[in-house]
Amino acid sequence: MVLQFMPVSLDNFIRLVANVFDSFTAALFIRSDQGDDLRLVAWESLSPYIVPGCNIGIGQGLIGWVAREGKRLHATCFDRDTRTLGIYSRDIDIKAFLATPLPGGAGVLMVDSKNRYSFPEKKQRILEDCAIVASDLWSSWKSSRELRFYSRWNKWRRGLSGEIEHLLASLKELLGLKCGLVAFHERGNNIFIIKATIGLPQKVRLEGESFDMRKGLVGWLLRYKKHLILSRYGADKHKSYFLWPGEPFDRGPVAIGLFQPIKAGALVWILTGDTDLSGWPEGLAELLVFSLDRVINDYTAKIPEI
């Protein structure tokens, strides 16, 4: 099984690994974009207690150890509670565990067994070869997605026009996110003003409202003058918010914030939703702001009325 957005080739590959090793579970973990944890992206298991999409910290448990140390790990006569692996929600009493890192620290490939107490040396080496194949499949898929994204971005860039609300809508479509806003901060002021929103309930209107720039994610972007891309946004809605904790935005796990200096001050663009960051190229935020600059500069004479 593979997570949403993942390539079918990984599903076929992980099923092959499970068959080759006659494993109870075969699973592939990929290092997150932040680099501090691993995400389960594909698995084949006889257990109903797999935790789909689970995250394991680098150095956490046996799987995290393999990622941190970059070394193969073979646990024979396994006598631990399997919940310590981070992939099972219940103890399922396996007898052997084998995991190896992907090249370049990209992730971890693991298998376990309920009918043998160890994996022979030959099978251990085969798993290392499988990890190389998994890395190649993952890299090829990421490259393919990035090329498709660049194609969409180029079409989006060439078609940019219209007022701020139209630009926000087109940015949302490009990134595959759900809702967001654009805020304007006039230089020397302690507040910012909402210029456009998208994805809010029909009766909610925030345009023209002003907020303290010391609060929320918008204020953070303005104070630090940075872009921000998050893949685990909104877990704590009392801490992760754009404007205030009870705001009407339907915050998803992915958020992107863009800081755009303009003649009269700065614009902040924020969008949130649920999408796969592996399709986004490095330097995406800078690329988007560069594209928006060309259009926004056409409105220089109208700022701050934009």
Phi and psi in degrees as GROMACS dihedral restraints (atoms count N, CA, C in turn):
[ dihedral_restraints ]
;  ai    aj    ak    al  type     phi  dphi    fc
    3     4     5     6     1  -123.9    20    10
    4     5     6     7     1   153.4    20    10
    6     7     8     9     1   -69.1    20    10
    7     8     9    10     1   160.4    20    10
    9    10    11    12     1   -54.0    20    10
   10    11    12    13     1   142.9    20    10
   12    13    14    15     1    83.4    20    10
   13    14    15    16     1   -16.8    20    10
   15    16    17    18     1   -79.6    20    10
   16    17    18    19     1   152.6    20    10
   18    19    20    21     1   -72.7    20    10
   19    20    21    22     1   146.0    20    10
   21    22    23    24     1   -62.1    20    10
   22    23    24    25     1   -29.7    20    10
   24    25    26    27     1   -59.1    20    10
   25    26    27    28     1   -33.5    20    10
   27    28    29    30     1   -67.8    20    10
   28    29    30    31     1   -36.9    20    10
   30    31    32    33     1   -62.5    20    10
   31    32    33    34     1   -46.4    20    10
   33    34    35    36     1   -63.8    20    10
   34    35    36    37     1   -41.3    20    10
   36    37    38    39     1   -64.4    20    10
   37    38    39    40     1   -46.6    20    10
   39    40    41    42     1   -68.9    20    10
   40    41    42    43     1   -29.2    20    10
   42    43    44    45     1   -68.1    20    10
   43    44    45    46     1   -38.5    20    10
   45    46    47    48     1   -63.2    20    10
   46    47    48    49     1   -44.6    20    10
   48    49    50    51     1   -59.8    20    10
   49    50    51    52     1   -44.6    20    10
   51    52    53    54     1   -60.2    20    10
   52    53    54    55     1   -39.7    20    10
   54    55    56    57     1   -71.0    20    10
   55    56    57    58     1   -41.2    20    10
   57    58    59    60     1   -61.6    20    10
   58    59    60    61     1   -39.3    20    10
   60    61    62    63     1   -95.6    20    10
   61    62    63    64     1    -2.2    20    10
   63    64    65    66     1    48.2    20    10
   64    65    66    67     1    47.1    20    10
   66    67    68    69     1   -88.5    20    10
   67    68    69    70     1   158.6    20    10
   69    70    71    72     1   -74.2    20    10
   70    71    72    73     1   -41.8    20    10
   72    73    74    75     1  -140.9    20    10
   73    74    75    76     1   138.2    20    10
   75    76    77    78     1  -122.7    20    10
   76    77    78    79     1   134.7    20    10
   78    79    80    81     1  -146.6    20    10
   79    80    81    82     1   145.7    20    10
   81    82    83    84     1  -118.0    20    10
   82    83    84    85     1   126.3    20    10
   84    85    86    87     1  -112.1    20    10
   85    86    87    88     1   138.8    20    10
   87    88    89    90     1  -118.7    20    10
   88    89    90    91     1   137.5    20    10
   90    91    92    93     1   -66.2    20    10
   91    92    93    94     1   136.8    20    10
   93    94    95    96     1   -70.0    20    10
   94    95    96    97     1   167.2    20    10
   96    97    98    99     1   -63.3    20    10
   97    98    99   100     1   -31.8    20    10
   99   100   101   102     1   -72.5    20    10
  100   101   102   103     1   -22.8    20    10
  102   103   104   105     1    84.1    20    10
  103   104   105   106     1     2.6    20    10
  105   106   107   108     1  -102.5    20    10
  106   107   108   109     1    -0.5    20    10
  108   109   110   111     1  -155.2    20    10
  109   110   111   112     1   172.5    20    10
  111   112   113   114     1  -113.2    20    10
  112   113   114   115     1   143.9    20    10
  114   115   116   117     1  -118.1    20    10
  115   116   117   118     1   131.9    20    10
  117   118   119   120     1   -71.4    20    10
  118   119   120   121     1   117.9    20    10
  120   121   122   123     1  -113.0    20    10
  121   122   123   124     1   -22.5    20    10
  123   124   125   126     1  -153.5    20    10
  124   125   126   127     1   142.0    20    10
  126   127   128   129     1  -158.5    20    10
  127   128   129   130     1   155.6    20    10
  129   130   131   132     1  -134.7    20    10
  130   131   132   133     1   120.7    20    10
  132   133   134   135     1  -149.1    20    10
  133   134   135   136     1   150.9    20    10
  135   136   137   138     1   -90.8    20    10
  136   137   138   139     1    -1.6    20    10
  138   139   140   141     1   -94.0    20    10
  139   140   141   142     1   138.2    20    10
  141   142   143   144     1   -85.5    20    10
  142   143   144   145     1     3.3    20    10
  144   145   146   147     1  -108.4    20    10
  145   146   147   148     1    21.1    20    10
  147   148   149   150     1   -67.9    20    10
  148   149   150   151     1   141.4    20    10
  150   151   152   153     1   -96.7    20    10
  151   152   153   154     1   100.7    20    10
  153   154   155   156     1   -60.9    20    10
  154   155   156   157     1   136.6    20    10
  156   157   158   159     1    66.1    20    10
  157   158   159   160     1    20.2    20    10
  159   160   161   162     1   -64.3    20    10
  160   161   162   163     1   151.6    20    10
  162   163   164   165     1  -110.9    20    10
  163   164   165   166     1   136.1    20    10
  165   166   167   168     1  -125.0    20    10
  166   167   168   169     1   125.0    20    10
  168   169   170   171     1   -65.9    20    10
  169   170   171   172     1   147.0    20    10
  171   172   173   174     1   -62.4    20    10
  172   173   174   175     1   123.1    20    10
  174   175   176   177     1    92.8    20    10
  175   176   177   178     1    -6.5    20    10
  177   178   179   180     1   -87.5    20    10
  178   179   180   181     1   120.4    20    10
  180   181   182   183     1    64.2    20    10
  181   182   183   184     1  -169.0    20    10
  183   184   185   186     1   -69.0    20    10
  184   185   186   187     1   -39.9    20    10
  186   187   188   189     1   -67.3    20    10
  187   188   189   190     1   -44.0    20    10
  189   190   191   192     1   -64.5    20    10
  190   191   192   193     1   -33.3    20    10
  192   193   194   195     1   -63.3    20    10
  193   194   195   196     1   -43.9    20    10
  195   196   197   198     1   -59.9    20    10
  196   197   198   199     1   -41.0    20    10
  198   199   200   201     1   -66.5    20    10
  199   200   201   202     1   -41.4    20    10
  201   202   203   204     1   -71.5    20    10
  202   203   204   205     1   -42.7    20    10
  204   205   206   207     1   -86.7    20    10
  205   206   207   208     1   -19.8    20    10
  207   208   209   210     1    67.7    20    10
  208   209   210   211     1    31.7    20    10
  210   211   212   213     1  -128.5    20    10
  211   212   213   214     1   151.2    20    10
  213   214   215   216     1   -68.5    20    10
  214   215   216   217     1   146.1    20    10
  216   217   218   219     1  -132.9    20    10
  217   218   219   220     1   128.3    20    10
  219   220   221   222     1  -124.1    20    10
  220   221   222   223     1   112.8    20    10
  222   223   224   225     1  -106.2    20    10
  223   224   225   226     1   112.4    20    10
  225   226   227   228     1   -96.7    20    10
  226   227   228   229     1   160.4    20    10
  228   229   230   231     1    43.9    20    10
  229   230   231   232     1    53.2    20    10
  231   232   233   234     1   -61.5    20    10
  232   233   234   235     1   121.4    20    10
  234   235   236   237     1  -125.3    20    10
  235   236   237   238     1    14.5    20    10
  237   238   239   240     1   -87.1    20    10
  238   239   240   241     1   163.7    20    10
  240   241   242   243     1   -69.3    20    10
  241   242   243   244     1   121.4    20    10
  243   244   245   246     1   -67.4    20    10
  244   245   246   247     1   -11.9    20    10
  246   247   248   249     1   -64.2    20    10
  247   248   249   250     1   -21.1    20    10
  249   250   251   252     1   -69.4    20    10
  250   251   252   253     1   -16.1    20    10
  252   253   254   255     1   -71.3    20    10
  253   254   255   256     1   -26.1    20    10
  255   256   257   258     1    91.0    20    10
  256   257   258   259     1    -3.2    20    10
  258   259   260   261     1  -105.1    20    10
  259   260   261   262     1   -19.8    20    10
  261   262   263   264     1  -109.3    20    10
  262   263   264   265     1   144.7    20    10
  264   265   266   267     1   -91.2    20    10
  265   266   267   268     1   -11.8    20    10
  267   268   269   270     1  -136.5    20    10
  268   269   270   271     1   159.9    20    10
  270   271   272   273     1   -76.1    20    10
  271   272   273   274     1   121.3    20    10
  273   274   275   276     1  -115.9    20    10
  274   275   276   277     1    11.8    20    10
  276   277   278   279     1    58.5    20    10
  277   278   279   280     1    60.9    20    10
  279   280   281   282     1   -81.9    20    10
  280   281   282   283     1   164.4    20    10
  282   283   284   285     1  -108.2    20    10
  283   284   285   286     1   -25.1    20    10
  285   286   287   288     1  -147.5    20    10
  286   287   288   289     1   151.7    20    10
  288   289   290   291     1  -140.2    20    10
  289   290   291   292     1   136.5    20    10
  291   292   293   294     1  -141.2    20    10
  292   293   294   295     1   130.1    20    10
  294   295   296   297     1  -143.9    20    10
  295   296   297   298     1   147.9    20    10
  297   298   299   300     1  -141.7    20    10
  298   299   300   301     1   147.1    20    10
  300   301   302   303     1   -76.7    20    10
  301   302   303   304     1   151.6    20    10
  303   304   305   306     1   -78.8    20    10
  304   305   306   307     1   151.6    20    10
  306   307   308   309     1   -55.7    20    10
  307   308   309   310     1   143.2    20    10
  309   310   311   312     1    72.6    20    10
  310   311   312   313     1    12.8    20    10
  312   313   314   315     1    70.9    20    10
  313   314   315   316     1    22.6    20    10
  315   316   317   318     1   -72.1    20    10
  316   317   318   319     1   -18.8    20    10
  318   319   320   321     1   169.4    20    10
  319   320   321   322     1  -161.1    20    10
  321   322   323   324     1  -141.3    20    10
  322   323   324   325     1   137.5    20    10
  324   325   326   327     1  -112.7    20    10
  325   326   327   328     1   129.4    20    10
  327   328   329   330     1  -132.7    20    10
  328   329   330   331     1   153.5    20    10
  330   331   332   333     1  -138.7    20    10
  331   332   333   334     1   155.4    20    10
  333   334   335   336     1  -140.1    20    10
  334   335   336   337     1   175.1    20    10
  336   337   338   339     1  -146.1    20    10
  337   338   339   340     1   146.2    20    10
  339   340   341   342     1  -110.3    20    10
  340   341   342   343     1    -3.6    20    10
  342   343   344   345     1  -119.9    20    10
  343   344   345   346     1     7.3    20    10
  345   346   347   348     1  -146.2    20    10
  346   347   348   349     1   153.1    20    10
  348   349   350   351     1   -93.6    20    10
  349   350   351   352     1    -7.0    20    10
  351   352   353   354     1  -162.5    20    10
  352   353   354   355     1   164.0    20    10
  354   355   356   357     1  -108.2    20    10
  355   356   357   358     1   132.5    20    10
  357   358   359   360     1   -63.1    20    10
  358   359   360   361     1   158.2    20    10
  360   361   362   363     1   -55.6    20    10
  361   362   363   364     1   -38.6    20    10
  363   364   365   366     1   -61.3    20    10
  364   365   366   367     1   -42.8    20    10
  366   367   368   369     1   -66.2    20    10
  367   368   369   370     1   -33.0    20    10
  369   370   371   372     1   -64.2    20    10
  370   371   372   373     1   -41.1    20    10
  372   373   374   375     1   -69.0    20    10
  373   374   375   376     1   -35.9    20    10
  375   376   377   378     1   -63.3    20    10
  376   377   378   379     1   -38.7    20    10
  378   379   380   381     1   -63.0    20    10
  379   380   381   382     1   -35.9    20    10
  381   382   383   384     1   -63.5    20    10
  382   383   384   385     1   -40.2    20    10
  384   385   386   387     1   -64.8    20    10
  385   386   387   388     1   -38.9    20    10
  387   388   389   390     1   -62.8    20    10
  388   389   390   391     1   -35.9    20    10
  390   391   392   393     1   -64.3    20    10
  391   392   393   394     1   -35.8    20    10
  393   394   395   396     1   -64.8    20    10
  394   395   396   397     1   -42.8    20    10
  396   397   398   399     1   -63.8    20    10
  397   398   399   400     1   -42.8    20    10
  399   400   401   402     1   -59.7    20    10
  400   401   402   403     1   -41.4    20    10
  402   403   404   405     1   -64.1    20    10
  403   404   405   406     1   -41.6    20    10
  405   406   407   408     1   -64.6    20    10
  406   407   408   409     1   -42.5    20    10
  408   409   410   411     1   -61.7    20    10
  409   410   411   412     1   -44.4    20    10
  411   412   413   414     1   -64.9    20    10
  412   413   414   415     1   -45.3    20    10
  414   415   416   417     1   -63.9    20    10
  415   416   417   418     1   -41.3    20    10
  417   418   419   420     1   -64.5    20    10
  418   419   420   421     1   -41.3    20    10
  420   421   422   423     1   -65.9    20    10
  421   422   423   424     1   -42.9    20    10
  423   424   425   426     1   -62.4    20    10
  424   425   426   427     1   -42.7    20    10
  426   427   428   429     1   -63.1    20    10
  427   428   429   430     1   -40.8    20    10
  429   430   431   432     1   -62.8    20    10
  430   431   432   433     1   -43.5    20    10
  432   433   434   435     1   -66.1    20    10
  433   434   435   436     1   -38.9    20    10
  435   436   437   438     1   -65.7    20    10
  436   437   438   439     1   -39.7    20    10
  438   439   440   441     1   -63.6    20    10
  439   440   441   442     1   -40.8    20    10
  441   442   443   444     1   -65.3    20    10
  442   443   444   445     1   -37.3    20    10
  444   445   446   447     1   -65.4    20    10
  445   446   447   448     1   -44.3    20    10
  447   448   449   450     1   -60.0    20    10
  448   449   450   451     1   -35.8    20    10
  450   451   452   453     1   -64.2    20    10
  451   452   453   454     1   -44.0    20    10
  453   454   455   456     1   -66.3    20    10
  454   455   456   457     1   -41.0    20    10
  456   457   458   459     1   -61.9    20    10
  457   458   459   460     1   -42.4    20    10
  459   460   461   462     1   -62.4    20    10
  460   461   462   463     1   -41.7    20    10
  462   463   464   465     1   -66.3    20    10
  463   464   465   466     1   -40.7    20    10
  465   466   467   468     1   -63.6    20    10
  466   467   468   469     1   -46.4    20    10
  468   469   470   471     1   -60.2    20    10
  469   470   471   472     1   -43.4    20    10
  471   472   473   474     1   -69.5    20    10
  472   473   474   475     1   -23.5    20    10
  474   475   476   477     1   -99.3    20    10
  475   476   477   478     1     5.6    20    10
  477   478   479   480     1   -64.2    20    10
  478   479   480   481     1   127.2    20    10
  480   481   482   483     1  -170.1    20    10
  481   482   483   484     1   172.4    20    10
  483   484   485   486     1    96.6    20    10
  484   485   486   487     1  -177.6    20    10
  486   487   488   489     1   -80.1    20    10
  487   488   489   490     1   175.8    20    10
  489   490   491   492     1   -55.7    20    10
  490   491   492   493     1   -42.5    20    10
  492   493   494   495     1   -63.8    20    10
  493   494   495   496     1   -33.3    20    10
  495   496   497   498     1   -71.9    20    10
  496   497   498   499     1   -37.9    20    10
  498   499   500   501     1   -65.5    20    10
  499   500   501   502     1   -40.0    20    10
  501   502   503   504     1   -62.5    20    10
  502   503   504   505     1   -43.3    20    10
  504   505   506   507     1   -63.0    20    10
  505   506   507   508     1   -41.3    20    10
  507   508   509   510     1   -70.4    20    10
  508   509   510   511     1   -33.6    20    10
  510   511   512   513     1   -66.7    20    10
  511   512   513   514     1   -40.0    20    10
  513   514   515   516     1   -60.2    20    10
  514   515   516   517     1   -43.3    20    10
  516   517   518   519     1   -66.6    20    10
  517   518   519   520     1   -40.8    20    10
  519   520   521   522     1   -60.1    20    10
  520   521   522   523     1   -43.6    20    10
  522   523   524   525     1   -86.9    20    10
  523   524   525   526     1   -11.1    20    10
  525   526   527   528     1    70.7    20    10
  526   527   528   529     1    31.9    20    10
  528   529   530   531     1  -102.5    20    10
  529   530   531   532     1  -178.3    20    10
  531   532   533   534     1  -110.0    20    10
  532   533   534   535     1   -42.7    20    10
  534   535   536   537     1  -153.3    20    10
  535   536   537   538     1   165.8    20    10
  537   538   539   540     1   175.2    20    10
  538   539   540   541     1  -166.3    20    10
  540   541   542   543     1  -155.6    20    10
  541   542   543   544     1   165.5    20    10
  543   544   545   546     1  -125.7    20    10
  544   545   546   547     1   130.9    20    10
  546   547   548   549     1  -120.3    20    10
  547   548   549   550     1   147.2    20    10
  549   550   551   552     1  -116.9    20    10
  550   551   552   553     1   131.4    20    10
  552   553   554   555     1  -118.5    20    10
  553   554   555   556     1   120.3    20    10
  555   556   557   558     1   -82.9    20    10
  556   557   558   559     1   132.6    20    10
  558   559   560   561     1   -53.3    20    10
  559   560   561   562     1   132.2    20    10
  561   562   563   564     1    87.9    20    10
  562   563   564   565     1    -2.6    20    10
  564   565   566   567     1   -98.6    20    10
  565   566   567   568     1   156.2    20    10
  567   568   569   570     1  -100.8    20    10
  568   569   570   571     1     6.2    20    10
  570   571   572   573     1  -126.7    20    10
  571   572   573   574     1   164.1    20    10
  573   574   575   576     1  -127.9    20    10
  574   575   576   577     1   158.2    20    10
  576   577   578   579     1  -119.5    20    10
  577   578   579   580     1   135.5    20    10
  579   580   581   582     1   -76.5    20    10
  580   581   582   583     1   122.1    20    10
  582   583   584   585     1   -98.9    20    10
  583   584   585   586     1   -29.9    20    10
  585   586   587   588     1  -159.7    20    10
  586   587   588   589     1   150.6    20    10
  588   589   590   591     1  -136.4    20    10
  589   590   591   592     1   162.1    20    10
  591   592   593   594     1  -149.6    20    10
  592   593   594   595     1   144.0    20    10
  594   595   596   597     1    84.6    20    10
  595   596   597   598     1    10.1    20    10
  597   598   599   600     1   -87.1    20    10
  598   599   600   601     1   159.9    20    10
  600   601   602   603     1   -54.1    20    10
  601   602   603   604     1   148.3    20    10
  603   604   605   606     1   -57.0    20    10
  604   605   606   607     1   -35.6    20    10
  606   607   608   609     1   -86.3    20    10
  607   608   609   610     1    -4.0    20    10
  609   610   611   612     1   -90.6    20    10
  610   611   612   613     1   126.6    20    10
  612   613   614   615     1  -128.8    20    10
  613   614   615   616     1   118.3    20    10
  615   616   617   618     1  -111.7    20    10
  616   617   618   619     1   -10.9    20    10
  618   619   620   621     1   -56.3    20    10
  619   620   621   622     1   131.9    20    10
  621   622   623   624     1    90.6    20    10
  622   623   624   625     1   -12.3    20    10
  624   625   626   627     1   -75.5    20    10
  625   626   627   628     1   145.4    20    10
  627   628   629   630     1  -111.9    20    10
  628   629   630   631     1   150.1    20    10
  630   631   632   633     1  -141.0    20    10
  631   632   633   634     1   154.2    20    10
  633   634   635   636     1   -69.7    20    10
  634   635   636   637     1   126.9    20    10
  636   637   638   639     1   -75.4    20    10
  637   638   639   640     1    -0.1    20    10
  639   640   641   642     1   -84.6    20    10
  640   641   642   643     1    -4.7    20    10
  642   643   644   645     1  -122.7    20    10
  643   644   645   646     1   154.9    20    10
  645   646   647   648     1    72.7    20    10
  646   647   648   649     1   172.8    20    10
  648   649   650   651     1   -67.8    20    10
  649   650   651   652     1   -34.3    20    10
  651   652   653   654     1   -60.1    20    10
  652   653   654   655     1   -47.1    20    10
  654   655   656   657     1   -61.6    20    10
  655   656   657   658     1   -37.8    20    10
  657   658   659   660     1   -62.4    20    10
  658   659   660   661     1   -45.5    20    10
  660   661   662   663     1   -63.3    20    10
  661   662   663   664     1   -37.6    20    10
  663   664   665   666     1   -70.3    20    10
  664   665   666   667     1   -40.2    20    10
  666   667   668   669     1   -70.2    20    10
  667   668   669   670     1   -40.8    20    10
  669   670   671   672     1   -95.7    20    10
  670   671   672   673     1    -9.0    20    10
  672   673   674   675     1    53.8    20    10
  673   674   675   676     1    48.1    20    10
  675   676   677   678     1  -130.3    20    10
  676   677   678   679     1   158.8    20    10
  678   679   680   681     1   -88.6    20    10
  679   680   681   682     1   162.7    20    10
  681   682   683   684     1  -150.6    20    10
  682   683   684   685     1   129.1    20    10
  684   685   686   687     1  -125.3    20    10
  685   686   687   688     1   121.1    20    10
  687   688   689   690     1  -122.0    20    10
  688   689   690   691     1   139.7    20    10
  690   691   692   693     1  -108.5    20    10
  691   692   693   694     1    -5.4    20    10
  693   694   695   696     1  -130.2    20    10
  694   695   696   697     1    44.1    20    10
  696   697   698   699     1   -79.7    20    10
  697   698   699   700     1   147.1    20    10
  699   700   701   702     1    86.8    20    10
  700   701   702   703     1     7.0    20    10
  702   703   704   705     1   -62.2    20    10
  703   704   705   706     1   -42.6    20    10
  705   706   707   708     1  -112.3    20    10
  706   707   708   709     1   102.2    20    10
  708   709   710   711     1   -74.0    20    10
  709   710   711   712     1    -8.6    20    10
  711   712   713   714     1   -86.0    20    10
  712   713   714   715     1   -11.8    20    10
  714   715   716   717     1  -114.1    20    10
  715   716   717   718     1   -32.9    20    10
  717   718   719   720     1  -102.0    20    10
  718   719   720   721     1    92.5    20    10
  720   721   722   723     1  -146.7    20    10
  721   722   723   724     1   158.1    20    10
  723   724   725   726     1   -78.3    20    10
  724   725   726   727     1   -49.3    20    10
  726   727   728   729     1  -121.9    20    10
  727   728   729   730     1   -50.3    20    10
  729   730   731   732     1  -155.2    20    10
  730   731   732   733     1   158.8    20    10
  732   733   734   735     1   -56.5    20    10
  733   734   735   736     1   -35.8    20    10
  735   736   737   738     1   -94.9    20    10
  736   737   738   739     1    19.2    20    10
  738   739   740   741     1   -60.2    20    10
  739   740   741   742     1   156.5    20    10
  741   742   743   744     1   -82.7    20    10
  742   743   744   745     1     4.3    20    10
  744   745   746   747     1   -72.3    20    10
  745   746   747   748     1   134.6    20    10
  747   748   749   750     1   -85.3    20    10
  748   749   750   751     1    87.2    20    10
  750   751   752   753     1   -71.8    20    10
  751   752   753   754     1   131.4    20    10
  753   754   755   756     1  -105.0    20    10
  754   755   756   757     1  -177.5    20    10
  756   757   758   759     1   -72.1    20    10
  757   758   759   760     1   -19.0    20    10
  759   760   761   762     1  -109.0    20    10
  760   761   762   763     1   134.1    20    10
  762   763   764   765     1  -140.0    20    10
  763   764   765   766     1   141.5    20    10
  765   766   767   768     1  -128.7    20    10
  766   767   768   769     1   130.2    20    10
  768   769   770   771     1  -121.2    20    10
  769   770   771   772     1   130.6    20    10
  771   772   773   774     1  -116.8    20    10
  772   773   774   775     1   131.2    20    10
  774   775   776   777     1  -105.0    20    10
  775   776   777   778     1   121.8    20    10
  777   778   779   780     1  -125.6    20    10
  778   779   780   781     1   104.2    20    10
  780   781   782   783     1   -66.1    20    10
  781   782   783   784     1   138.1    20    10
  783   784   785   786     1  -134.4    20    10
  784   785   786   787     1   175.2    20    10
  786   787   788   789     1   -57.8    20    10
  787   788   789   790     1   -42.9    20    10
  789   790   791   792     1   -88.9    20    10
  790   791   792   793     1    -6.8    20    10
  792   793   794   795     1   162.0    20    10
  793   794   795   796     1  -109.6    20    10
  795   796   797   798     1  -159.6    20    10
  796   797   798   799     1   151.5    20    10
  798   799   800   801     1  -111.4    20    10
  799   800   801   802     1   145.7    20    10
  801   802   803   804     1  -122.1    20    10
  802   803   804   805     1   127.6    20    10
  804   805   806   807     1  -110.4    20    10
  805   806   807   808     1   127.5    20    10
  807   808   809   810     1  -132.7    20    10
  808   809   810   811     1   133.3    20    10
  810   811   812   813     1  -135.9    20    10
  811   812   813   814     1   148.3    20    10
  813   814   815   816     1  -140.8    20    10
  814   815   816   817     1   160.1    20    10
  816   817   818   819     1   164.9    20    10
  817   818   819   820     1  -152.6    20    10
  819   820   821   822     1  -133.7    20    10
  820   821   822   823     1   111.8    20    10
  822   823   824   825     1  -150.8    20    10
  823   824   825   826     1   175.0    20    10
  825   826   827   828     1   -98.5    20    10
  826   827   828   829     1   113.9    20    10
  828   829   830   831     1   -68.1    20    10
  829   830   831   832     1   -17.5    20    10
  831   832   833   834     1   -65.4    20    10
  832   833   834   835     1   -14.2    20    10
  834   835   836   837     1   -87.9    20    10
  835   836   837   838     1    -4.3    20    10
  837   838   839   840     1   -95.0    20    10
  838   839   840   841     1   127.3    20    10
  840   841   842   843     1   -74.6    20    10
  841   842   843   844     1   161.3    20    10
  843   844   845   846     1   -65.1    20    10
  844   845   846   847     1   147.2    20    10
  846   847   848   849     1    74.8    20    10
  847   848   849   850     1    18.7    20    10
  849   850   851   852     1   -60.5    20    10
  850   851   852   853     1   -45.6    20    10
  852   853   854   855     1   -58.7    20    10
  853   854   855   856     1   -46.0    20    10
  855   856   857   858     1   -62.7    20    10
  856   857   858   859     1   -37.9    20    10
  858   859   860   861     1   -63.3    20    10
  859   860   861   862     1   -42.6    20    10
  861   862   863   864     1   -68.1    20    10
  862   863   864   865     1   -44.0    20    10
  864   865   866   867     1   -64.6    20    10
  865   866   867   868     1   -39.6    20    10
  867   868   869   870     1   -57.6    20    10
  868   869   870   871     1   -41.7    20    10
  870   871   872   873     1   -69.0    20    10
  871   872   873   874     1   -41.5    20    10
  873   874   875   876     1   -69.4    20    10
  874   875   876   877     1   -30.8    20    10
  876   877   878   879     1   -55.3    20    10
  877   878   879   880     1   -41.8    20    10
  879   880   881   882     1   -59.9    20    10
  880   881   882   883     1   -40.9    20    10
  882   883   884   885     1   -77.6    20    10
  883   884   885   886     1   -44.5    20    10
  885   886   887   888     1   -62.4    20    10
  886   887   888   889     1   -36.2    20    10
  888   889   890   891     1   -62.3    20    10
  889   890   891   892     1   -23.9    20    10
  891   892   893   894     1   -68.3    20    10
  892   893   894   895     1   -19.4    20    10
  894   895   896   897     1   -99.0    20    10
  895   896   897   898     1     9.7    20    10
  897   898   899   900     1   -51.2    20    10
  898   899   900   901     1   -42.4    20    10
  900   901   902   903     1   -67.3    20    10
  901   902   903   904     1   -19.3    20    10
  903   904   905   906     1   -98.0    20    10
  904   905   906   907     1   -13.3    20    10
  906   907   908   909     1   -70.0    20    10
  907   908   909   910     1   136.0    20    10
  909   910   911   912     1   -94.4    20    10
  910   911   912   913     1    22.8    20    10
  912   913   914   915     1   -79.9    20    10
  913   914   915   916     1     0.3    20    10
